[in-house]
Amino acid sequence: MNKKNRKSFFNLIPEERERDLARFDKELDLAGGRSLTKKQRALHAKADRKGAKRRVTFEIDPKLIDQAARVAESKGISLNELVEDGVRGMIAFVGR
């Protein structure tokens, strides 16, 4: 049955649903896999580094938060991105 003629899962009778779900009951055989290439390992490492952000909590003047939120919205970025840009700019300005 091709995708166009395929019934929705919820329109199947119980026996058809069981047959359809049976394909997920098989165990995955990871022994037949291959190692990542050098390029794939580098891409994987980059993805790991990219998501390595930490959540921090600090106090800030509510008026300043409102102003920053308006600036971020006008630039089309999130408040988090605005704060990150500001910290990076200050670090670059100080020269460290």
Phi and psi in radians as a Rosetta constraint file:
Dihedral C 1 N 2 CA 2 C 2 CIRCULARHARMONIC -1.393 0.35
Dihedral N 2 CA 2 C 2 N 3 CIRCULARHARMONIC 3.022 0.35
Dihedral C 2 N 3 CA 3 C 3 CIRCULARHARMONIC -1.078 0.35
Dihedral N 3 CA 3 C 3 N 4 CIRCULARHARMONIC -0.618 0.35
Dihedral C 3 N 4 CA 4 C 4 CIRCULARHARMONIC -1.147 0.35
Dihedral N 4 CA 4 C 4 N 5 CIRCULARHARMONIC -0.698 0.35
Dihedral C 4 N 5 CA 5 C 5 CIRCULARHARMONIC -1.597 0.35
Dihedral N 5 CA 5 C 5 N 6 CIRCULARHARMONIC -0.007 0.35
Dihedral C 5 N 6 CA 6 C 6 CIRCULARHARMONIC -1.311 0.35
Dihedral N 6 CA 6 C 6 N 7 CIRCULARHARMONIC 2.391 0.35
Dihedral C 6 N 7 CA 7 C 7 CIRCULARHARMONIC -1.374 0.35
Dihedral N 7 CA 7 C 7 N 8 CIRCULARHARMONIC 2.692 0.35
Dihedral C 7 N 8 CA 8 C 8 CIRCULARHARMONIC -1.125 0.35
Dihedral N 8 CA 8 C 8 N 9 CIRCULARHARMONIC 2.550 0.35
Dihedral C 8 N 9 CA 9 C 9 CIRCULARHARMONIC -0.961 0.35
Dihedral N 9 CA 9 C 9 N 10 CIRCULARHARMONIC -0.658 0.35
Dihedral C 9 N 10 CA 10 C 10 CIRCULARHARMONIC -1.318 0.35
Dihedral N 10 CA 10 C 10 N 11 CIRCULARHARMONIC -0.235 0.35
Dihedral C 10 N 11 CA 11 C 11 CIRCULARHARMONIC -1.648 0.35
Dihedral N 11 CA 11 C 11 N 12 CIRCULARHARMONIC -0.024 0.35
Dihedral C 11 N 12 CA 12 C 12 CIRCULARHARMONIC -1.405 0.35
Dihedral N 12 CA 12 C 12 N 13 CIRCULARHARMONIC 2.657 0.35
Dihedral C 12 N 13 CA 13 C 13 CIRCULARHARMONIC -1.353 0.35
Dihedral N 13 CA 13 C 13 N 14 CIRCULARHARMONIC 2.791 0.35
Dihedral C 13 N 14 CA 14 C 14 CIRCULARHARMONIC -0.904 0.35
Dihedral N 14 CA 14 C 14 N 15 CIRCULARHARMONIC -0.691 0.35
Dihedral C 14 N 15 CA 15 C 15 CIRCULARHARMONIC -1.130 0.35
Dihedral N 15 CA 15 C 15 N 16 CIRCULARHARMONIC -0.694 0.35
Dihedral C 15 N 16 CA 16 C 16 CIRCULARHARMONIC -1.183 0.35
Dihedral N 16 CA 16 C 16 N 17 CIRCULARHARMONIC -0.657 0.35
Dihedral C 16 N 17 CA 17 C 17 CIRCULARHARMONIC -1.085 0.35
Dihedral N 17 CA 17 C 17 N 18 CIRCULARHARMONIC -0.770 0.35
Dihedral C 17 N 18 CA 18 C 18 CIRCULARHARMONIC -1.073 0.35
Dihedral N 18 CA 18 C 18 N 19 CIRCULARHARMONIC -0.742 0.35
Dihedral C 18 N 19 CA 19 C 19 CIRCULARHARMONIC -1.100 0.35
Dihedral N 19 CA 19 C 19 N 20 CIRCULARHARMONIC -0.721 0.35
Dihedral C 19 N 20 CA 20 C 20 CIRCULARHARMONIC -1.157 0.35
Dihedral N 20 CA 20 C 20 N 21 CIRCULARHARMONIC -0.684 0.35
Dihedral C 20 N 21 CA 21 C 21 CIRCULARHARMONIC -1.362 0.35
Dihedral N 21 CA 21 C 21 N 22 CIRCULARHARMONIC -0.327 0.35
Dihedral C 21 N 22 CA 22 C 22 CIRCULARHARMONIC -1.038 0.35
Dihedral N 22 CA 22 C 22 N 23 CIRCULARHARMONIC -0.498 0.35
Dihedral C 22 N 23 CA 23 C 23 CIRCULARHARMONIC -1.149 0.35
Dihedral N 23 CA 23 C 23 N 24 CIRCULARHARMONIC -0.375 0.35
Dihedral C 23 N 24 CA 24 C 24 CIRCULARHARMONIC -1.531 0.35
Dihedral N 24 CA 24 C 24 N 25 CIRCULARHARMONIC -0.143 0.35
Dihedral C 24 N 25 CA 25 C 25 CIRCULARHARMONIC -1.406 0.35
Dihedral N 25 CA 25 C 25 N 26 CIRCULARHARMONIC -0.256 0.35
Dihedral C 25 N 26 CA 26 C 26 CIRCULARHARMONIC -1.282 0.35
Dihedral N 26 CA 26 C 26 N 27 CIRCULARHARMONIC 2.477 0.35
Dihedral C 26 N 27 CA 27 C 27 CIRCULARHARMONIC -1.365 0.35
Dihedral N 27 CA 27 C 27 N 28 CIRCULARHARMONIC 2.594 0.35
Dihedral C 27 N 28 CA 28 C 28 CIRCULARHARMONIC -1.431 0.35
Dihedral N 28 CA 28 C 28 N 29 CIRCULARHARMONIC 2.367 0.35
Dihedral C 28 N 29 CA 29 C 29 CIRCULARHARMONIC -1.709 0.35
Dihedral N 29 CA 29 C 29 N 30 CIRCULARHARMONIC 1.790 0.35
Dihedral C 29 N 30 CA 30 C 30 CIRCULARHARMONIC -1.541 0.35
Dihedral N 30 CA 30 C 30 N 31 CIRCULARHARMONIC -0.132 0.35
Dihedral C 30 N 31 CA 31 C 31 CIRCULARHARMONIC -1.176 0.35
Dihedral N 31 CA 31 C 31 N 32 CIRCULARHARMONIC -0.524 0.35
Dihedral C 31 N 32 CA 32 C 32 CIRCULARHARMONIC -1.456 0.35
Dihedral N 32 CA 32 C 32 N 33 CIRCULARHARMONIC 0.055 0.35
Dihedral C 32 N 33 CA 33 C 33 CIRCULARHARMONIC -1.301 0.35
Dihedral N 33 CA 33 C 33 N 34 CIRCULARHARMONIC 3.033 0.35
Dihedral C 33 N 34 CA 34 C 34 CIRCULARHARMONIC -2.181 0.35
Dihedral N 34 CA 34 C 34 N 35 CIRCULARHARMONIC 2.834 0.35
Dihedral C 34 N 35 CA 35 C 35 CIRCULARHARMONIC -1.240 0.35
Dihedral N 35 CA 35 C 35 N 36 CIRCULARHARMONIC 2.721 0.35
Dihedral C 35 N 36 CA 36 C 36 CIRCULARHARMONIC -1.241 0.35
Dihedral N 36 CA 36 C 36 N 37 CIRCULARHARMONIC 2.588 0.35
Dihedral C 36 N 37 CA 37 C 37 CIRCULARHARMONIC -1.307 0.35
Dihedral N 37 CA 37 C 37 N 38 CIRCULARHARMONIC 2.950 0.35
Dihedral C 37 N 38 CA 38 C 38 CIRCULARHARMONIC -1.033 0.35
Dihedral N 38 CA 38 C 38 N 39 CIRCULARHARMONIC -0.717 0.35
Dihedral C 38 N 39 CA 39 C 39 CIRCULARHARMONIC -1.145 0.35
Dihedral N 39 CA 39 C 39 N 40 CIRCULARHARMONIC -0.735 0.35
Dihedral C 39 N 40 CA 40 C 40 CIRCULARHARMONIC -1.160 0.35
Dihedral N 40 CA 40 C 40 N 41 CIRCULARHARMONIC -0.681 0.35
Dihedral C 40 N 41 CA 41 C 41 CIRCULARHARMONIC -1.105 0.35
Dihedral N 41 CA 41 C 41 N 42 CIRCULARHARMONIC -0.719 0.35
Dihedral C 41 N 42 CA 42 C 42 CIRCULARHARMONIC -1.129 0.35
Dihedral N 42 CA 42 C 42 N 43 CIRCULARHARMONIC -0.722 0.35
Dihedral C 42 N 43 CA 43 C 43 CIRCULARHARMONIC -1.137 0.35
Dihedral N 43 CA 43 C 43 N 44 CIRCULARHARMONIC -0.710 0.35
Dihedral C 43 N 44 CA 44 C 44 CIRCULARHARMONIC -1.130 0.35
Dihedral N 44 CA 44 C 44 N 45 CIRCULARHARMONIC -0.749 0.35
Dihedral C 44 N 45 CA 45 C 45 CIRCULARHARMONIC -1.117 0.35
Dihedral N 45 CA 45 C 45 N 46 CIRCULARHARMONIC -0.690 0.35
Dihedral C 45 N 46 CA 46 C 46 CIRCULARHARMONIC -1.118 0.35
Dihedral N 46 CA 46 C 46 N 47 CIRCULARHARMONIC -0.730 0.35
Dihedral C 46 N 47 CA 47 C 47 CIRCULARHARMONIC -1.125 0.35
Dihedral N 47 CA 47 C 47 N 48 CIRCULARHARMONIC -0.665 0.35
Dihedral C 47 N 48 CA 48 C 48 CIRCULARHARMONIC -1.113 0.35
Dihedral N 48 CA 48 C 48 N 49 CIRCULARHARMONIC -0.758 0.35
Dihedral C 48 N 49 CA 49 C 49 CIRCULARHARMONIC -1.169 0.35
Dihedral N 49 CA 49 C 49 N 50 CIRCULARHARMONIC -0.645 0.35
Dihedral C 49 N 50 CA 50 C 50 CIRCULARHARMONIC -1.100 0.35
Dihedral N 50 CA 50 C 50 N 51 CIRCULARHARMONIC -0.632 0.35
Dihedral C 50 N 51 CA 51 C 51 CIRCULARHARMONIC -1.578 0.35
Dihedral N 51 CA 51 C 51 N 52 CIRCULARHARMONIC 0.190 0.35
Dihedral C 51 N 52 CA 52 C 52 CIRCULARHARMONIC -1.567 0.35
Dihedral N 52 CA 52 C 52 N 53 CIRCULARHARMONIC 0.961 0.35
Dihedral C 52 N 53 CA 53 C 53 CIRCULARHARMONIC -1.687 0.35
Dihedral N 53 CA 53 C 53 N 54 CIRCULARHARMONIC 2.607 0.35
Dihedral C 53 N 54 CA 54 C 54 CIRCULARHARMONIC -1.929 0.35
Dihedral N 54 CA 54 C 54 N 55 CIRCULARHARMONIC 2.564 0.35
Dihedral C 54 N 55 CA 55 C 55 CIRCULARHARMONIC -1.582 0.35
Dihedral N 55 CA 55 C 55 N 56 CIRCULARHARMONIC 2.271 0.35
Dihedral C 55 N 56 CA 56 C 56 CIRCULARHARMONIC -2.184 0.35
Dihedral N 56 CA 56 C 56 N 57 CIRCULARHARMONIC 2.728 0.35
Dihedral C 56 N 57 CA 57 C 57 CIRCULARHARMONIC -2.195 0.35
Dihedral N 57 CA 57 C 57 N 58 CIRCULARHARMONIC 2.304 0.35
Dihedral C 57 N 58 CA 58 C 58 CIRCULARHARMONIC -2.622 0.35
Dihedral N 58 CA 58 C 58 N 59 CIRCULARHARMONIC 2.834 0.35
Dihedral C 58 N 59 CA 59 C 59 CIRCULARHARMONIC -1.651 0.35
Dihedral N 59 CA 59 C 59 N 60 CIRCULARHARMONIC 2.469 0.35
Dihedral C 59 N 60 CA 60 C 60 CIRCULARHARMONIC -2.604 0.35
Dihedral N 60 CA 60 C 60 N 61 CIRCULARHARMONIC 2.619 0.35
Dihedral C 60 N 61 CA 61 C 61 CIRCULARHARMONIC -1.028 0.35
Dihedral N 61 CA 61 C 61 N 62 CIRCULARHARMONIC 2.209 0.35
Dihedral C 61 N 62 CA 62 C 62 CIRCULARHARMONIC -1.003 0.35
Dihedral N 62 CA 62 C 62 N 63 CIRCULARHARMONIC -0.599 0.35
Dihedral C 62 N 63 CA 63 C 63 CIRCULARHARMONIC -1.131 0.35
Dihedral N 63 CA 63 C 63 N 64 CIRCULARHARMONIC -0.689 0.35
Dihedral C 63 N 64 CA 64 C 64 CIRCULARHARMONIC -1.145 0.35
Dihedral N 64 CA 64 C 64 N 65 CIRCULARHARMONIC -0.673 0.35
Dihedral C 64 N 65 CA 65 C 65 CIRCULARHARMONIC -1.094 0.35
Dihedral N 65 CA 65 C 65 N 66 CIRCULARHARMONIC -0.760 0.35
Dihedral C 65 N 66 CA 66 C 66 CIRCULARHARMONIC -1.076 0.35
Dihedral N 66 CA 66 C 66 N 67 CIRCULARHARMONIC -0.769 0.35
Dihedral C 66 N 67 CA 67 C 67 CIRCULARHARMONIC -1.103 0.35
Dihedral N 67 CA 67 C 67 N 68 CIRCULARHARMONIC -0.767 0.35
Dihedral C 67 N 68 CA 68 C 68 CIRCULARHARMONIC -1.115 0.35
Dihedral N 68 CA 68 C 68 N 69 CIRCULARHARMONIC -0.674 0.35
Dihedral C 68 N 69 CA 69 C 69 CIRCULARHARMONIC -1.115 0.35
Dihedral N 69 CA 69 C 69 N 70 CIRCULARHARMONIC -0.689 0.35
Dihedral C 69 N 70 CA 70 C 70 CIRCULARHARMONIC -1.162 0.35
Dihedral N 70 CA 70 C 70 N 71 CIRCULARHARMONIC -0.734 0.35
Dihedral C 70 N 71 CA 71 C 71 CIRCULARHARMONIC -1.093 0.35
Dihedral N 71 CA 71 C 71 N 72 CIRCULARHARMONIC -0.802 0.35
Dihedral C 71 N 72 CA 72 C 72 CIRCULARHARMONIC -1.050 0.35
Dihedral N 72 CA 72 C 72 N 73 CIRCULARHARMONIC -0.752 0.35
Dihedral C 72 N 73 CA 73 C 73 CIRCULARHARMONIC -1.116 0.35
Dihedral N 73 CA 73 C 73 N 74 CIRCULARHARMONIC -0.709 0.35
Dihedral C 73 N 74 CA 74 C 74 CIRCULARHARMONIC -1.173 0.35
Dihedral N 74 CA 74 C 74 N 75 CIRCULARHARMONIC -0.513 0.35
Dihedral C 74 N 75 CA 75 C 75 CIRCULARHARMONIC -1.495 0.35
Dihedral N 75 CA 75 C 75 N 76 CIRCULARHARMONIC -0.164 0.35
Dihedral C 75 N 76 CA 76 C 76 CIRCULARHARMONIC 1.326 0.35
Dihedral N 76 CA 76 C 76 N 77 CIRCULARHARMONIC 0.512 0.35
Dihedral C 76 N 77 CA 77 C 77 CIRCULARHARMONIC -2.217 0.35
Dihedral N 77 CA 77 C 77 N 78 CIRCULARHARMONIC 2.947 0.35
Dihedral C 77 N 78 CA 78 C 78 CIRCULARHARMONIC -1.440 0.35
Dihedral N 78 CA 78 C 78 N 79 CIRCULARHARMONIC 2.847 0.35
Dihedral C 78 N 79 CA 79 C 79 CIRCULARHARMONIC -1.074 0.35
Dihedral N 79 CA 79 C 79 N 80 CIRCULARHARMONIC -0.669 0.35
Dihedral C 79 N 80 CA 80 C 80 CIRCULARHARMONIC -1.033 0.35
Dihedral N 80 CA 80 C 80 N 81 CIRCULARHARMONIC -0.787 0.35
Dihedral C 80 N 81 CA 81 C 81 CIRCULARHARMONIC -1.111 0.35
Dihedral N 81 CA 81 C 81 N 82 CIRCULARHARMONIC -0.682 0.35
Dihedral C 81 N 82 CA 82 C 82 CIRCULARHARMONIC -1.092 0.35
Dihedral N 82 CA 82 C 82 N 83 CIRCULARHARMONIC -0.781 0.35
Dihedral C 82 N 83 CA 83 C 83 CIRCULARHARMONIC -1.110 0.35
Dihedral N 83 CA 83 C 83 N 84 CIRCULARHARMONIC -0.781 0.35
Dihedral C 83 N 84 CA 84 C 84 CIRCULARHARMONIC -1.035 0.35
Dihedral N 84 CA 84 C 84 N 85 CIRCULARHARMONIC -0.793 0.35
Dihedral C 84 N 85 CA 85 C 85 CIRCULARHARMONIC -1.054 0.35
Dihedral N 85 CA 85 C 85 N 86 CIRCULARHARMONIC -0.721 0.35
Dihedral C 85 N 86 CA 86 C 86 CIRCULARHARMONIC -1.122 0.35
Dihedral N 86 CA 86 C 86 N 87 CIRCULARHARMONIC -0.755 0.35
Dihedral C 86 N 87 CA 87 C 87 CIRCULARHARMONIC -1.139 0.35
Dihedral N 87 CA 87 C 87 N 88 CIRCULARHARMONIC -0.781 0.35
Dihedral C 87 N 88 CA 88 C 88 CIRCULARHARMONIC -1.060 0.35
Dihedral N 88 CA 88 C 88 N 89 CIRCULARHARMONIC -0.723 0.35
Dihedral C 88 N 89 CA 89 C 89 CIRCULARHARMONIC -1.102 0.35
Dihedral N 89 CA 89 C 89 N 90 CIRCULARHARMONIC -0.726 0.35
Dihedral C 89 N 90 CA 90 C 90 CIRCULARHARMONIC -1.144 0.35
Dihedral N 90 CA 90 C 90 N 91 CIRCULARHARMONIC -0.725 0.35
Dihedral C 90 N 91 CA 91 C 91 CIRCULARHARMONIC -1.098 0.35
Dihedral N 91 CA 91 C 91 N 92 CIRCULARHARMONIC -0.731 0.35
Dihedral C 91 N 92 CA 92 C 92 CIRCULARHARMONIC -1.150 0.35
Dihedral N 92 CA 92 C 92 N 93 CIRCULARHARMONIC -0.673 0.35
Dihedral C 92 N 93 CA 93 C 93 CIRCULARHARMONIC -1.134 0.35
Dihedral N 93 CA 93 C 93 N 94 CIRCULARHARMONIC -0.751 0.35
Dihedral C 93 N 94 CA 94 C 94 CIRCULARHARMONIC -1.253 0.35
Dihedral N 94 CA 94 C 94 N 95 CIRCULARHARMONIC -0.477 0.35
Dihedral C 94 N 95 CA 95 C 95 CIRCULARHARMONIC 1.573 0.35
Dihedral N 95 CA 95 C 95 N 96 CIRCULARHARMONIC 0.586 0.35
